[in-house]
Amino acid sequence: MKTTVDIPDELLARAKRLAVRRRTTLRAIIEQGIRNTLKEQQNGGRYVLSDKSVKGKGLQAEFSDKGWSDIRDATYSGRGS
């Protein structure tokens, strides 16, 4: 089906550049955008993060009473600012 849609110039330019990078058509980019929007609406607009839990017994003993900022600082200790 053909239709006419008024799209802001910058948005159209970005979509065209994306199509070139992906070696596809502008039509395919637009179709995918519509499909993604409809799928998101169907899912209630919620993003569900997949479970990436790992086996283990929780935090190491030295961090059991520490807050996130302490854990983060220890993680990046010696790696610059």
C-alpha positions as CSV (number, residue, x, y, z in Angstrom):
1,M,0.0,0.0,0.0
2,K,1.3,3.4,-0.8
3,T,0.8,6.4,1.5
4,T,2.4,9.8,2.0
5,V,3.8,10.8,5.4
6,D,5.4,14.1,6.4
7,I,8.6,13.4,8.2
8,P,11.1,16.0,9.6
9,D,14.0,16.4,7.2
10,E,16.7,15.5,9.8
11,L,14.8,12.3,10.8
12,L,14.5,11.2,7.2
13,A,18.2,11.9,6.6
14,R,19.2,9.8,9.6
15,A,16.9,7.0,8.4
16,K,18.4,7.1,4.9
17,R,22.0,7.0,6.4
18,L,21.0,4.0,8.5
19,A,19.6,2.2,5.5
20,V,22.9,2.7,3.6
21,R,24.9,1.5,6.6
22,R,22.8,-1.6,6.9
23,R,22.7,-2.1,3.1
24,T,18.9,-2.1,3.1
25,T,16.1,0.1,1.9
26,L,14.5,3.1,3.5
27,R,11.2,1.2,3.2
28,A,12.7,-1.7,5.3
29,I,13.9,0.8,8.0
30,I,10.4,2.4,8.2
31,E,8.6,-1.0,8.3
32,Q,10.9,-2.2,11.1
33,G,10.2,1.0,13.0
34,I,6.5,0.5,12.7
35,R,6.7,-3.1,13.7
36,N,8.8,-2.3,16.8
37,T,6.4,0.4,17.8
38,L,3.4,-2.0,17.5
39,K,5.2,-4.8,19.3
40,E,6.1,-2.4,22.1
41,Q,2.5,-1.3,22.4
42,Q,1.4,-4.9,22.4
43,N,3.8,-5.6,25.3
44,G,2.4,-2.7,27.3
45,G,5.3,-0.5,26.5
46,R,7.4,-2.3,29.1
47,Y,11.0,-3.3,28.4
48,V,11.8,-6.7,30.0
49,L,15.4,-7.2,30.9
50,S,16.4,-10.8,30.3
51,D,17.8,-12.7,33.3
52,K,21.6,-12.8,33.3
53,S,22.1,-14.2,36.8
54,V,25.2,-16.2,37.4
55,K,25.9,-19.0,39.8
56,G,27.5,-18.0,43.0
57,K,26.9,-17.3,46.7
58,G,26.4,-13.5,46.5
59,L,28.9,-10.9,47.5
60,Q,32.3,-11.7,48.8
61,A,32.6,-11.4,52.6
62,E,34.6,-8.2,52.4
63,F,31.7,-6.5,50.6
64,S,28.7,-7.9,52.6
65,D,28.2,-4.7,54.6
66,K,29.3,-2.2,51.9
67,G,27.2,0.0,49.7
68,W,27.2,0.2,46.0
69,S,29.6,3.2,45.9
70,D,32.2,1.2,47.8
71,I,31.8,-1.8,45.5
72,R,32.1,0.4,42.4
73,D,35.2,2.1,43.8
74,A,36.8,-1.2,44.5
75,T,35.9,-2.5,41.0
76,Y,37.5,0.5,39.3
77,S,40.4,0.9,41.7
78,G,43.7,1.5,39.8
79,R,41.9,2.0,36.4
80,G,42.2,5.8,36.1
81,S,39.8,8.4,37.3
